């Protein structure tokens, strides 16, 4: 058993981020809204003043594309902390006239970003887009603080460059021998910004759109493979107040209305369905029950939001305290199949539960695997709150229904087999201790094992709050995207969650962004305002940095 860590939580009771909550909201396969952002306020921005009232984020690219094949990692993996800078949510990129630059004493138009280049910052900068006039001011030293370009936090602007690629007419604060060195340099230059070749960009930098054009997310196949955008959200819990609110409004799509356009804008969208959908099971008499059930009509909401598949690998898909046995899970699978909404991570037999969900988009095959490490944990069968384990009893058997159980060797073997067959392989692991800001050591161990087996990246969930991320073997692991549709209104942490946006160029992760959501009225997430986003990303990056220190 891997060692436990006493620092697996910051507080037993989740607390509000130090920046507080401000604000309004925004909107985006339909109307497409703002890019999601891995952005938070880290140590580098400590003491910076918040700037509010910048308006809504601008539309993000509609749909992308992607191609290539996953290649198993052959290098010795190393754990690399994401560079510490600053963060929050993007202000709306301003649409303005083309920038100008002096040429031989005269003013001449300047193209916003040269073709084949991208304007990049730290992934923690709380800004995802600027106007061309801001670009001019930034590069010419006229804008000296990111707040002047729309950031919700003040941070000095520093122009950086790769040696030999300095923008004409600029005097970089620092130059670096290559892209990797520049990205690492964001740790010392948290307000750094640089023009770099687009084909070098990966998830360790944030690409700013200029006048609403994002060269990465709006791009096409430039030889590295098509661009594919995948959205992942956390726990959708259909019971208790969520069911009651849908019944009250007479609309089983109601929880999705504020976020449907955003989710539908991705090429693929995946969610965790944590509960049952049944036309026969009654609502529990106890309003505080942990057995969650609603009507299959809720599937209409999933479809409205463009959700392409759901994970059933969780501790409420099969487990219940109402004496339903396997009926809840069986009814749910029947309802999903009848509605042609794919599921993974559970099945009528173990073989079925272990199968990934597989689809093809833009010539790329994508496989997503679900694993239940909470109520089907074979490696750690004893109930343990610190480890986030309930037991082993609700996993599928050779001839019995259940969730896909966690056994390290089996999970790694399944991932390795998928890597041999599909271009993109993403394990979506349901495990971890509830309400803790960093993961137990055993969850980190299986996440690393998944990367070692060749996974494209790893996403986890279960704690009902967001956690952070790490880079292992050169690939991202995002720990817990939190609640998405649930009635846990009692704390800031539990009524908030993340929409994770993954941008792939071929089979490689080229970008990661997150967009915070705030659950309102016990059932309905809305997109966060800039100030709210700054607060949630402050927590995200503190969890990231805390994990890196372990």
N, C-alpha and C positions, 0 to 999 in steps of 0.2 A: 504494500500500500504506500503510495507516495506520501511524503511528510506533509502535515498540515501546517498552515501558517496562521499565527495569531493576528496577523494584520489583514486577514481576508475581508474585514469590514472596517469602515470608518466610524460608523455609528450604528447601534442596534436600531435606532429610530431614524429613518431618512430625514435629512434636513435640507432646507432651501439653500441654493447656491448663494455665495456671498454677494453676487451682483443684483440679486432681487429680480422681480418680474416687472416688465413694462409692456405696454402695448396693444397691438392690433392684429390683423391677419392678412394672408394672401390667398390666391387660387392658382391651378395648372391643369394614348390614343385619343382626346378631345382638346379643350383649351389647355395649353401647356404652360405651367408656371415655373417659378424660379428654380435654379439649380440647387441641389442639396449641398450641404457643405460640412466637411470635417473642419470645424472651426470652433475654437473656444478661447477663453481668456486665460492664458497661462501665466507663469511666474514673470515672464518678460513684460507683461502688461500690468503687473500689480501696481495699484495706485493710480492707474489711468482713469480719467473721467469718462463716463458714458456719454454718448451723444445720441439723443433720441429724436424721433419725429422725421425720419428720413423717407418714410413712405414704404410701399410694398416692393417686393423683389420683382424683377422683370421676368418675362417669359423665358423658360429654358427651351432648349432644342426639342423638337417634337419627337422624332425617333431616330435612332442611330443604326448601326450595322456591326458585323464582326466575323473573323475566320482564323483558322490555324489549328494547331494540335497541342495538347498539354504534354509537356516533356517532364518526366520525373526529375526532381532536383538531384544533381549528382555531386554537388559540393557539400562540404561539411557545414551544416546549418549554424548560423550565428544569430543571436537575438539582438536586434537593433532598435533602441528606443526611437520613436518618432521625434524629430527635432522639436524642442520646446520653443514656442513663440507665443502668439496671442490669438484670440478668436472671438466669434460671435456669428451673427447672421448678416448676409449681404443686404446692403441697401439697393434700391432699384438702380440698375445701370442707366445713366442719363443718356438720352439721345440728343446729340448735338451736331453742329457742323464739323467738317473735317478739321483736324488740328492743323496748325501752321508752324513753320520753322523758318528762321532767317537763312537765306541763301545769298551770299555775296551782297549783303546789306539790304536785301529785299525779303519780303515775306512770301513763302511758297507753301502750298498745301502739303501736308504730310499724311501718307496712308496710315490708318490707325495701327495696324500690325502687319508687317511684311508677310507675304504668302509663305507658308511653310514654317512660320515662327509662332511662338506662343508667349504671352505675357504671364509669368508665373510668380507666385509668392509662397510663403509658408502655408501649409494646409491649415494652420491655426489662425490666419488672418481673417477677421470677421467681415469679409467682403468678397463677392463673387463676380462683380461686374462694375465697369466704369464707362464713362463716355469718352469719345476721342479727345475732347478738350481737356479732360482730366489726364489722359495719357500724355498729352503734350506738357501739361504742367508738371507732371511727375518726372518725366525724363529731362526736362529743362531746369528742374530744381525750383520751380515756382510753387509747387504744392509740397510742403515740407512735413505735413502730418496726414495720416490716412483718414482722419476725421473729415478733412476737407474734401475727400473723394467719396465720402458716404459711409465710412466705417462707424459702427456704434461705439468704438473705443478709440481713444487717442493713442497713436503710436507713430514715432518718427519714420518718415519715408527714407529708405536707403537704396540707391540704384546700385545693383550688382551686375556682374557680367562674367561670362566665360571668356578666358583669355583669347584674344583674336576676334571676338564677336561683340566688342563694345559698340553700342549704338552711336552713330555719328552725332557729334555735338554734345555728348554727355561726358561727365567725369565720374566714373563709378567710384563708390566708396571702397569697394574691394573687388578683385577679380579672382577667378578660380580656374584651375587647369581643366576641369571637365564638369559635366552635369552633376555627377555624384558628389563632387566636392562642393559645388554650389549649394545643393540641397542640404548637405551637412552644415554648410555655413549659415543657414537660417537660424541655427541655435544661437549664434553670436550676433546675428543681424535679423531680429524678429520682424522688423518692418521692411525687410529686403524685397526687391522686385527686380526681375531680369527678363530680357528677351532671350529665348532659347529655341533651338530647333524643335519643331513639334514632334518629330519622330523619336526624340529622346525623352519626352515627357512620360512620367509614370505617376503612380498614386501618391508619391512622397512630396509632391508639389501641388499647389492649387492653381488651376488655369483661370485667369480672369477673362470674362467676356468683355469686348469693347463694342459699344453701341449695340449691345444685345447679341453679338456674334461670338460664339465660343468655338475656337478652331478645333478643339478636341471633340466636344460633344456634338457639334454640328458637322463634323468632318466626315469624310468618306474613306474608303480603303486607299491608303497611300503606299501600299506595298507591305505593310505590317499586318494586314487583315482588316475586315470590316469593323465598324464601331458598333458595339452592342451595349445597351443600357439595361441593367437589371435592378429592380426595386425589391427590397426585402423589408417587411414590417414584422412586428412582434406579436404579442398575445392578443388574439381576438376571442373574448370569452362571452359566449352567447347567453348565459344564464342571469339569474338574479335581477338586478336593476336594469341591465341591458335589455333583457327580454321584456321587463315591465314597461320600459320607455317605448320600445317598438310597438307593443300592444296599445299603449296610451295614444301614441301618434297614429296608430293604424297604418304603419308604414315600416316594413321590415328591411327597407333600404336606408332608413333614417340615420343610423350610425355612420354611414359612409358618405353622406351628402357633401360634407365640407372638404373631403380629401379625395373624392372619386376621380376628379380630373388629374390630380397629381399622380395617383397610382396608375391610372390608365395611360399615362404618357410614356411609361417604360415599354421596352420591347418585351420584357417578361416581368411579372410581379408575383411575389411569393409571400404567403402569410402563414402564421401559426394559428390553426383553429383549435382552441383549447376548451373543449366541451363538446356536447352532443347536439345533434339536430334530429329531432324525432317528432312525428305526428301522433305518437301514442303515449309517450312517457309524460307523466304529470309534472307540474312544477313542484319542487320540494316545499313542504309546509314551513320549514325553517327558512326565514328570509336571509339568514346568514349562512346558509348551506354552502358547502364547497363542491356540491354536485351541480354542474351547470348544464342546462338544456334549454333549447328554444325550438321554434318551428322551422322546418326546412325552407320556409319562405324566405328566411334570411339569406339563402344562397343568391337570391336576386340582388342583394347588396354586394356580395362578392363579385358578381358579374358586372354590375354597374361600375364598380371600381376597376374593372379589367384585371382582377386577380386570376392568374393562370393556373395556380395549383396551391394546395394547402398542405402543411405538415400536420399529421395526427400523432407524431412522436412526442407525446407530452403526458403529463401526469393527470390530466383530466379527460383524456380521450377514452380510457378504459376504466380506470379507477373511479369508484363512486361509493358514497356511504348510504345510498338509498335502497340497496338490495336489487339494483337493476341487473347485476351481473354483466354479461357482455352485450345485453340488448342495446344499450346506448351507443356503443361503438358500432355494432352491426347496423343499427338504424341509420347512423351517420354515414357509414360507407355506402349503404343502399341509396340514401338521398343524394349524395354527391355523384354517384354513378348515374342516377336517373337524370341529373341535371348536367351531365358531361363536364363536371368540374373535377379534375384529377386530384388525387391525394397521394401522399407517400408517408413512410415512417410507421405504418400500421397495416394490418391485413388479417385475413381470415386464417392464415397459417404463417409460420415463421418465414418460410421462403418468400411469401408475398410481402411481408412486412419489411424484409431486408432489401427489396428491390428499390432502386432509385427511380424518381420520376425523370423521364427523358423526353426532350423535345428538340426541335431543330429550328434555328432562327438565322436567316441570312447565310445559310450554308454551314453554320456551326452547330454541332451537337452539344447539348447542355444536359448534364445530369446533376440532380440535387438529391441528397440522401438525408433522411431524418433518423435520429437516434434518441431514445428515451433513457436518460441516465438517472431519472428520479424515481419512477415506480417500476422500472424494469432493469435494475442495476445488478448484473450478475457478478461483477468484480468486487463490489462493495455492498453486500446484501443487507447489512445491518442498518437500521434507521439511525441517521446521524444528521442533526440539523446543521452543524457547522460545515458538513460536506455537501449538504443539499440532497440527501438520499432518503427516500421513504422505504424502499425495499425492492425485491426482485419479482414480486408475484403477479404483476399485470402485463408482463411481456407475452408475446405470441409464442406458441409452442408448435411442434411439428404438425399437429392437427387441430390446433385451437387458436382462436383470435386473440389479438393483443397488439401492443406496440413493439417496435423494433428494439430489442434489449441492448443495453450497453455491455459489451465484453471487449476489452481493448483489442485483443488479437483479431476478433471477428470484424470489428469496425474497420481496423486498418486494412485487413484483407479485402473487405468490400470496396473500400476507397481505391486501393491499388488495382482491383479488377475493373472498376469504372474508368480509371485513368487510361487503361489499355484500350478502352473502347470509345471514349468520348473526348471531345476537344476541351470542354470546360467542366470541371467537377467541383461542386460546392457542397460540403457537408453543412447541414443546418442542425446543430447539436442542441438538444434540450437538456440542460444540466447547469449546475452551479447552486450556490446557497442564496436563498431569498433575502432581499433587502441588504445585500453586502456590496460594497463599491468595487471590490476586486474579486477575481475568481479563486476558488480553492485550487491547490496545487495539482490535484488529479485532473481537473478540467483543462488546465494549461498543458498538462502532459499529453492528453489525447489530442488537443488542438495541434500541438507540435508533431505528434505522430501522424496526423492527417496530412500535414504539409510534407513530412518526410515521405509519405506514401504517394505524393505527387498531386495533392489537391491544389486547385487554382487559388483558393483562399478558404477561410473558415469563418462561419458566423455562428454565434451561440445565443441562446435565450433561456429564460426561466426565472431569473431573480425578481421580476416585476419592477425593476429599475434599470436605468442604463448603466453600463460600465464603460471601460475604455477600449483601447486597442493596442496591439503590438505588431512589430514586423519580425518575422521568424523565417529564416531561410530565404530572405528577400521577398516574402509574400505577406499580405496583411491577414491578421486575425482580428475580427471585431467581436468583442465580448458583450453580449446582451444589448439588444436594441430596445428592451423594455416593453411596457404595456402599449397597446394600440387602441383597442376597444375593450374597456373594462370599467367597473364601477368603483374602483379604489380611489375615492376622492379625498381620503383622509390625510394625504401628505403630498407635498410638491413632487417628490420623486415618483410616487406611484401613479399620479395622474398625468405624467408626462412620458413620452417615448420618442423614438427616432424612426424616420424613414431613411433607410440606408440606400443610397444610390451607388451602384457599382458600374463603372464604365470600363469596358474591355476593348482593347485593340487586338483583334484576333483572339488568342487564348490567354493574353496577358492583361493583368489589371492595370489600366492606365490612369484611372481616377477613382477616388472615393470621396463622397460627400454625404453629409447627413442633414436632414431637415427635422427640427424638433416639432412635435405635436403636443398640444395641450388638450386633455379630455375635458369636455364640458357637459354639464347636465347628466352626469353618471354614465354616459354612453357614446358621446359623439366627439371624436377628435377633430381639431382644427389646426391649421398650420400656425406656427408661432410667429410673433412679431420679432423685430430685431433685438429688442432688449431681452425678451424671453429666451431667444436663441443664444444670446451671449451668456446668459446664466446657465442654460443647460450644457453648453459646450465648455464652460468653465469646469463643471463637474466631470464631463467626459475626459478632458485633458488632465485633470487632477487624478482621476482613476488611472489613466494611462501612465502618468509619471510615477504614481504609487506602485503600480505593478512592475515598472522597470527597475525600481529600487529593491525589489524582493530578491 
